[in-house]
């Protein structure tokens, strides 16, 4: 019945033409597909492909050190894992991809998650659990080849640095000049410290008590943020510019990386997960209650590559732009970073690895609905740059109306006033338009027009909170990777418990992504236009790396019969990423190709068309475009080398020329009872 209902909802979305489509079909289709995928496909992976074994001691049991290897209740760990993986991608990506229409993005969000994203997260988490929590780069070095693995480690670290830099930039852009959001996010840090100490020393194992206390305090500071914003003295304290916010975020990430995981990282992510999941489910409930109509057409005229939000045809750029909502390489870093060091049982990997990705995909579907439910003219006015639509409101309204999406300048003025903003024109990046869409749905549920500004600023705060949790967990994983590489030169540096190595590696990783963050903050275009394409390509390249490693390990495990599970999504991703990488580097259209845009700017300077006041900014843009091209080319080349190394390994295994050698940790039977739930963070 669930399957039939989901299939009917999908058919309604895919085939409906000529009349408005109710957004309720999106919720029904997504939920039904997720239920079937988890109940059947995830169970098949757990039982037949991976053969999860709860009699085997997990790394958290064998290496419990109170810092990184910490036995953690599965619900707390699910909250940490979901908070760590759910970043800007499922919010911003589908919102931007809505320029192609709602249909291609929605289908890819649901199918891509079930058959690619969830599979990657689940299998990489399992592989890391069986290898003492080793990173994806270290597993590539051991299972594929030393040469290919070393290249993979460098590529993964480079991709990690770019991803964290872009994630931090999105946080900075969301918090700039917003005392409400800045205060709320700042207060989540002492609340997380309080919950961590409470669970560790005051009431060990009382997760329910700590959760109620933490969530109550989080909700309090969310509402207190409005009081802070209304107070002239306090608002001045929490109203920060881009550069101060960047350095504040860098310092926070350093602390989250160096402190014990139970003290700050796990409790903060766990509490953030309540806000994240709560807001997403509230949005779904609002859609069911309000039943808004999707006003964006299923396919727009911009599938030909002439889109105003970003240039490029629907293939491959729809998939690259959506990124994390369907499959994310960043998830493989968390699944082989903090989570396998904290999991209690192998069987929990299905719930945490597969289940958390389904929830993130649902976030992406809700973002697509919020973007598609607003008037298309408003959507394009918010997300299109002035160079495309025009520098004045009247010119922009005329341009957008000429595309077939009626709009007046007065409509945008009234909407900006209603949400408490000076203007909503040309607010590229996806976050403002998503906040407007969410606010309209929430206000139609509770409060009406008079609470539209409150809901809008709540949505902005929610987006920033959603994204920041990726930064702290990602920095910690980056620290593990730096220590692994450094340990090859000097062994003590590779010990995760050696404090000087922890501090130095934390400083190195935040310094590297902090450079990209600073470049984005001072970028004349706001950074997102320069870095988001690089973010999407890097993310999907990393997913291809993870699936190459997973396929190799499955072959060595003798699972040749089921190898299509990872091989098919890997092949699809390689095709997408290599096509997108080539186009972003070499395409002659300056709106697509990095080098073409840089050359166009150089020609403008040579022709004297750039005013002296904008010469420095233009030169910075040229540098950023060339840097993006170089980074994309190097990363694509590294992934190609890894694939070649893997193909050699696969041929040797399948032709029986080489006996497959798995680098799993030896089997150690668990000493915990079947109902053991963790010493520090167990069930009530």
N, C-alpha and C positions, 0 to 999 in steps of 0.2 A: 504493500500500500504506500509506504514511504517512497519507494522507487518510482511508482506510477505517478504519484503526486509531483515529485521532483521533475520527472520527464515532461509532464504536462506543463509545469511552470516554465521550464526551459523552452518548450515549443512555443508557448505564448510569447516569450521574450524574442525568440529568433524569427518567428513568422508573422508577428503582428505588424500590419501596415495600414496606413491611411486613417488611423484613429489614435487618440492618446492612450498611452500604456500606463496602467497603475503600478506604482513602485512596489506594491505588496508582492507582486510576482517575483521580484528579485530576492526578497527575503525568503519566500517559500522555496524557490529553486535552489538557493545557496544552502539553506539548512538541510533540506532533504538530501542533496548530493553529499554534503559533509557526513550526514548520519550513515548513509550507505557506504561511503568510502571508509569511514572508521570501523564500522561494524564488519565489513567484508574484506576490503583490500588490505587494511592495516593488520587485521587478524591473520590473513594469509601470509603477509610479510613476517609477522612475528613467529608464526608456527612453522611454516614450511621453508621460508628463505633463510631466516636467521636462527631459528630454534633457540629462543631465549631460555636461559637456564637460571632459575632462582636459587639453585643450590650452590652456585659459584659466588664467592665473595667478591663484592664490588670494590673498586679502588678506595672508596671512602672508608671501607672497613679495614682494608689491609694497610693503608697509609695515613690513617687519621692523624693529622698534625695540628688541628685547631686553627689553621690559617687558610690553607687552600683546599686540603682534603678534609671535608667536614660532612659527616652523615646528616642528611637533611630530609625532613618530611616531604613526601611527594607533592603535596599541595603547595607547600612553600616553594619547592623547587620548580613546580610548574609556573607559579607566579613569577619567580626570578627569571626563568627561561623565556617566558612569553614577554616579560618586560624588556629583557635584554635583546630579543630579536626584533621586536615590533618598533621600528624606528620611522623615519620619514617616508620610506618607500611606499608602504600600503596607504598612506595618507596623500602624499604629493603625487606619486606616480599615476594612479588611476584618475586623479583630478586633471592632470595634464593630458593624459591619453583620451579624455572625454572629447577632445577636439575632433577625433575620428568618428564620434558617435558612441552610443552606449554599448552596442552589440559586440564588437570584437574584444573590447577590454573585459566585459563581463564574462564571456565564454572562456577567455584565457585565464582569468582570475580563478574560476571554479575548476576547470579541467587541469590547468597547469599546476595548481596546488595539490590536487588529489593524486596526480600521476608523476609529478616531478618534484615540487618543493617539499612536500611531506615525506616523500621517499628519500630524498637526499638527507634531510634532517634526521630522520629515524635511523637510517643505515650508518651515517657517519657517527652518530651518538653511540650506536651499538659497537662499532669498530673501535672507537676511542675507549669505551668502557673495557673492552677486552685487551686494551694495550696501556693500562694504567693512566688513562686520561691524556695520552699524547696528542699533540696538535696535528692538524691536517698536513702541515708541511713535514713534520717528522714521520708521519705514517707514509707519506709519499716517498720519502728517502729510503725507508726500510722495505716497503712493499713493491715499489716500482723499480727504482734503481738509485744508487747513490748520486749519480750525476743528475738524473732527472729530478730526484728528490731535492737536491740542493738548489736547483733552479726553481723548483716549486716553492721551496721555503722562501727564497728571495722574492718571487712573484707574489706569494701570499702576503708577505710582510709589506711589500710596496702597495698592494691593493688595499690592505688594511689601513695603511696610513692615509690613503686617498679617501676611503670611505669614512673614516673618523673625522677627517678634516671637513668633508661636506656635511656630515651629520652635525658637527659642532657649528658650522656656518648657518644651518637651518635654525638651530636653537637661538643663536645670536640674533638672526633676523626676526624671529618671533618675539624675543624679549626686548628688543630695542625700544626705548621710550614707552615701555609698558610696566609701570610699577606694580600693578596687580599680579601679572604673571611672574615677574621677577621675585616679588615677596613670597608668593606661594611656593615656587620652586626652591627658594633658599630655605624655607622652613621645613621642607621635607627631609633635609639633612639631619638636623637635631632630632626630629621625630624618629628617623630610622635608627640613629644611634641609641635612643631611648629603648626602642623595641628590641634591638640587638642585645643590649645589656640585660633587659628584662628576661628574655628567653634564655640567655646564657647563665645568668647568676641568680636573679630574683625568683623566677618561677620557671625553671627548666621544663620544657615539654608542653607548656600551656599555650599552644598555638592559638586557640580560640580567644583566650583572654587578650593576648598580645594583638591579635588581629582587630578585635573590637576597639581596643584602646587606640591603636595606630590609625585605623580608618576614621574614627571619631575626630582625632586630632587633624587628620588630613582634610576632612570636610570642613572643620572649623577654620583652618587657614585659607581654604578656598574662598569662603565667605568673608573672612577677615581681610583678604586681599582687596576687596572693594572699599573697605574703610580706609585702608592704607592709601589707595589711589585717590580717595576723596579728601585726604588730609594733606594740605600744602607742604607741611614740614616733612612728614614721612614720605610723601610721594617724591620729594626732592632726593631723599636718600636712595630710593630704589629705582629711580629713573636714570638709567645708564646708557652710554653710547656704545658703539660697536667694539671699539678697542678695549675699554675697561671690561666689558662683558666677556670678551675673548680671553683675557688673562684670568678673570675669575673662574671661567669654565675650565681652563687649563689647570689651575691650582686644585679645583675640586676633583678633576679626573686623576691627578697625581695621587691625591689622598685616597680615593676609592681603589686605586691600583695597589697601593702599598699597605693599607690597613688590612687586618684579618677579614676574611670574606663574611664572617658572621656578624661583624660589628657594623658595617655600613652598606656594603654592596647588596647582600642577600635581603636584609630587611627592607631596604629602600626600594629595591626592585619589586619585592613582594607587595608592599603597600601601593606602589605605583600601578601594579597590575589590577588592583581593585578599581582605581580611578579609570584606567584604560578600558578594562572589560565592562565596567559599569556604564561608562559613557557610550561605548559601542552598543551594548544591549539596550540602553535607553534610547539611542538613536533608532535602533531596529523597532523598538516598541512604539516610538513616535511615528515611524513610517506606517506601522500597522494601524495606529489610531487615526492619524491624519489622512492616510492613504493618498499621498500627493501623486500627481501625474508627472511622468517623465516627459519633459518638454524638448529635450535634445533628441534629434532624429537618430535612428539606429545606425545609419552611416551618413557622414557629412561629405561635402564637396572636397574636403581637405585630405581625403585618403590618397590623393594624387601627389602629396608631398609639399603642397603650397600652404600648409597650415600657418596661421599667425602666431600661435603659441610657441611652436617649434617647427622647423622645417624637416622634411623627410617623409617618405612614403610609409604606408601602414606596415609593410614589411621592409626592414626589420624593426622600425622605430616604435611601433606600438608595444612590442614585447620588451624592448630595451627600456622604454619609459616606465612601464608598469613595474618591471623588476620585482621588488620584494614581495608584492602581493601574491605572485604566482610561484616564484622560486628565487631564492636569494643566496648567493655565495657567502654572504656575511654570516648566515645562520650556521654554516659548517664550522666557522671559527668558534662560535659559542658552543655548538654541539661537540667540539673537540677541545674546548677550553675550560670554562668554569663548571658547566653542568655535569660532565662525566666524573668529575672529582667530588661531586656532592650527592650523586644518586645512590639510593639504598639497594635497589634490586634491578636486575636486568629487565624484568617485566615492566618496570616503570618507564622504560624507554619508549614504549608504544604510546602511552598516555602523554608523555612530555614531548617527545620528538615529533610524532605524527600529529597529536592533538593540538599542540600549541601553534603549529603552522596552519592548521585548519582555521583556528581562531584568527590568525593574522590575515588569512585570505578573506574571512568575513569582514574584517576591518576594511580591506580594499573594496569589497562589494558595496559596503555602506558609503565609502568615500565616492565611489562611482555614482551611486544614487543621489547623494547630496549635490554633486556637481551637475548631474543631468536633470535634476528636478527644478533647478533655477532657470529663469528665462535665458535661452541661448545667447541673446544679445548682451545680457548682463555678464554671462560667463566670459564671453570673448572680450568685453570691455575691461574686465578685471585682469585677465591673463595676457592680453596682447600688448606688446611694447609700442611706444609712440612712433617709432620708426616705421611700423607697419600700418597702424590705423590712423595716425595723425597726431599732431602735438596739442591740438585744442579739443575740448569736449564736443563742439559742434562738428568738427572735421571727423573725429573718431566715430561719432554716432552715424554720420552719413556713410562712412566706409563700411561699418558693420551692417547697417541697414541694406547697403548695396549687395551684401553677401546673401541676403534673404532672411536676416534675423533682425526684425524691426527694433529700433532703440532710439530714445531721445536723450539729450543731455540732462533734461530735468529728471528723468527716471533715476539716473546715476546720482544726481545731487540729492534727491530725496532719500535714496537708499543709504548713502553715506551718512546723512544726518540721522537716520533711524538707528544705525548701528554705532553711532558715536565717533565716526571717523571724519577727518577733514575731506578726504577724497578716496574713492575706490578705483579710479582710473589707473591702468597700467601697474597693477600690483602683482607682477609676475612672481612665479614660484609655486603657485598652487595653494599655499596655506591660507591666504585671505579669502579666496573664493570658496574653499572648503568650509571655512568658518562662517561665511555668509549662508551657505547652503544648510549647514547644521543649525544655525541660529533660526532660520526661517522654519525649519521642521519643529524645533523645540518650542519656539514662540507660538506656533499654531496649536501646540499641545497644551502649554501652560503659559499664561500671561498675555498672549497676543502681542500686538505691535509695541505696547509700552515696555515690554521686557526684552525687545529685540536686541538692544545694546548690551544688556546683561548677558544674554545667551551668546552673543558674538564674542565678547571678551572672555567668557568661560571657554568657548571653543578654541580661542587663541592660546589660552593657558593650557588647555588639554593637549593641544598639539605640541607645545613646548615640553610638557611633562612626558608625553608619549615618546619624544625623541631623545631626551637627555639620558634616559635609562640605558639606551644603546651605547652611549658614549662611555659610561663608567665600566660596564661589563666588557666592551670592546677594548678599552685601554688595558684592562687587566689581562685579557687574552693576548694583546700585543706585547705586554710585558713577558708573558710566558714564552712567546716566540723569540723575543730578543735574548732572553736567557738561554733558550735552546741553541741559538746560533752562537752566542758568546761562549757557551759551555764547550763547544767544539775547539775553541782556542785555549780556554782556561777552565778546567772542570769545575772548580768551586763556584764560578759565576753561574753555572747552570743549575745549581741547587736552589729549588724554589723557596726553601726556608732560610737561606743565608741573607741576612738583612741588608748588608752593604750592596749585594747584587740586586736585591729587590728594589732598593732606592735608586740605584744607578740605572737599571733597566727601565724603571718607571719614568725617570727623567728623560731617557733617550726616546721612548715611544711618544710621550706627550710633546717633546720638542719637535719630533718629525711631523706629526699631524698638526701641531700648532703652527708650523710654517705655512701649510696650505690654508689653515683657518685665517691667519693674518692676511695672506694674499687675497683671500676671498672678501675679507672685511673691507680692505682698502681698494678693491676692484671697482672701477667706475660703473660697471653694470650691476653691481651688487653681489657678484660672485657666483650666484646660482646659474646664470646664463652660461658662464664659462665652465663651471665645475659639474653641473648636473649631468650633461652627456657623458662626461668621464666617469661619474659615479655609476650610471647605469651600465656602461660597458664593462667597467672594472668588476662590478658586482656579478654580472652574468659570466664573465670570464672565470671568476673564482668558483662559481657554481659548476662550470665545466671541469675545473681542476678537481673539485670534490667528487664529481661523478666518475671521473677517470680513476681516481684512487679507489672508490667504492667498487667499481667494476673489476679492477685488478684483484681486490681482496676476495670478492665473491668467486672469481675464477679459481683462486688458490684454495678456497674452501670447498671446491668441487660442486658449486651451484651453477654449472654451465647451462642446465636446462632452464633456469630462471634468469639468465643473464640479461634478457631483454628488459627486465625491470629498471635497470640503470642505464643500459646501453642506448635505448631509444631516446630518453630525455637528454642523455649526453650528446648524442648525434645532433638532435634538434638545436641544442644550445650552442654547439660548436658552429653550426651553419649560421645561426643568428648573430653570434658575437663576431665571427670573422667578417661577415658581410657588413655589419655596422662599423667595425673597426676600420675596414678599408674605406668605406664611404666617409667616415668622419675625418680621416686623414687626407684622402686624395680627391674627394668630390670637388668639382669646379664651382659649385654653387657656394658663395661665401656664407650663406645661412646654414649650410650643412658642413662643409669641409673646414677644418681648423686652419690648414695652410692657405686655403683660398681666401679666408677672411683676413688672415694676417697680411697676405699679399695685397688685398684690396685696401687695407689701412695704410700700408707702405706707399701705395700708388697715390692715395689721397694726400699724404704728407709731401710726396715729391711734387705733386701738382699745386701745392700751396693752398689746399682746400681746408686744412685743419688750422683753426685759430691758435695763436701762440698760447692762450690760456689753457687749451685742451691738449697741447702737445704731449705733456708728461702722461696724462691719462691714456692717450692713444698709444704711446709707446708701451705702457703697462699692459694694455690689451693685446698688443702684438706679442709681447713676451708670454702672456698667459696662453694665447692660442698655440704658439710654438711649443710651449711646455706640454700642453694637453696632447698635441700630435705626437711628440716624442714619447711621452709616457704610454699612450695608447699603443704605439708601435712596439715598444719594448715589451709590454705586458702580453700582447698578442703573440709575439715571437716566442716568449717564454712558454706560453701555453702550447704552442705548436711543438716545441722541443719536447715537452712533457708527454704529449700525445704520441709522438714518434717513439719515445722510450717505452711507453706503455704498450704500443702495438708490437714492439719487439718482444716484450715480456709475454704478451698474450699468445703470440705465435709459438713461442717456446713451450708454453704450458699446454696449449691445445695440440701441438704436434708431439708432445711427450719428449721433447729434446732436453727439457730441464724439469727436475722434480720441484713442484711448488713448495716453497718454504714460507709458512706463516710465522709472523713475529708476534704472536699472541703471548700474553703473560701466562705462566703456568697455572693450571687449575688449582685453586685453593678452596676447599669447602667452607661455606659460611658458618660462623659460630653463632649467628643471630637466630632467634626463634622466628617462626614464620610470620608472627604478627608484630615483629620489631619495627618500631617507627622512628627510631633516632633518639639519641640521648638528649641532645640540646634542643631539638626542634621537632618533637614527636606529636602524636595525636593526644587529645585530651582523653 
